[in-house]
Amino acid sequence: MTAAEVAFWILVFCPIYSMGLYPLLMLMLGRIVRRRFIREPITPPVSLIIAAFNEEKAIAAKLENSLALDYPHDRLEILVASDASTDRTDDLVRAFESRGVRLLRFEGGLGKSAMLNAAAANAAGDILCFSDATGMWSAESVRAMAAHFADPRVGCVSGWVKYRYGNSVTAQGFGVYQRFVMALRRAEAAFGAGVNAPGSIHAVRRSAFVPSPPDTFMDMADPFHTACQGLRTTFEESAVSVEESRTRPKDEFQARVRINLRSWRFMFYALTRFPLLRSPMYCFQLVSHKFLRWLIGPSLIPILALNIVLAGERPIYRVTLAMQAAFYLLTIAGFVSDRLGVRLRGLSGLVFFNAVNWAYVVALVKYLAGRRARRWVPSR
């Protein structure tokens, strides 16, 4: 086997492992091995920190939702961190001050992570809960997440983001992706080594909280810092935040490029601090679930190039080249049909998958060129 063939099969194996073999492995292991964590109905002091930037359309409903949460009001601090909002967001928040809501306005356009770091330093709770202004929480969310902190081994708790999906190929494709992610997250939760805590709903023990780099995201940094301390990240399925999915392909792609810039920053940040000895299962899941998946996009180009070079060597390479051609043609068909208003059932997931992968390529090029995503530009 030539060097080109070895490289080709390694590159092909990595996405098959990350998207197929690894989820199957976790689903099987999750049924066999399950770590037991203590959960008790405790009510420690909690600070709910809501991130906001020009959210005048959503913030009032979010605050009403937060004030209606099933948690003792004298033990729940509600903070709105405004990243120098220029619309009516701050005025709307001030109207809730008589009901116990506190506004923390930060000047200069810090960016979401830097702003939340500063807000956490101003919070009084033993448990820090983080939310987006557009996420409507289920009433039991805080109480359900707080119960996990009865176990001293738990440093972070991830909630569940449920999306309302539109009819566009982008929204439907995102729905397919989310069902895959949730099945995998449930399986990973068996080990208390979660690698992701959605910014829309998660909680961190204050004593375990470490500020995130400003050009990455708390979604990944909080579980990572938790693992670095030998603590666990668990998953609470009844802690639900309901969000609207993005519907326009352009909005989804731009959001993915911004997110992926932070992903590459996090990868390089984490690799220099890998907690292999303190949290080996977390490291295994992080590489398998995240890092190898993020590399799928950049690997597709060399896979196609190597396949073209090898097509004349053996029949198998002509078969794989035909499969790749069909893969990309179906993606184009799904995208074009959506633009024409014709729905080709089953292609939405493929279109979304390739759009995300291309966003990883664009983001990697920008990252290597020195671009960073510090500013916060919500797309919904």
Secondary structure, 3 states (H helix, E strand, C coil): CCHHHHHHHHHHHHHHHHHHHHHHHHHHHHHHCCCCCCCCCCCCCEEEEEEECCCCCCHHHHHHHHHCCCCCHHHEEEEEEEECCCCCHHHHHHCCHHHCEEEEEECCCCCHHHHHHHHHHCCCCCEEEEEECCCEECCCHHHHHHHHCCCCCEEEEEEEEEEECCCCHHHHHHHHHHHHHHHHHHHHHCCCECCCCCCCCEEEEHHHCCCCCCCCCHHHHHHHHHHHCCCEEEEEEEEEEEEECCCCHHHHHHHHHHHHHHHHHHHHHHHCCCCCCCCHHHHHHHHHHHHHHHCHHHHHHHHHHHHHHHCCCCHHHHHHHHHHHHHHHHHHHHHHHHHCCCCCCCCHHHHHHHHHHHHHHHHHHHHHCCCCCCCCCCCC
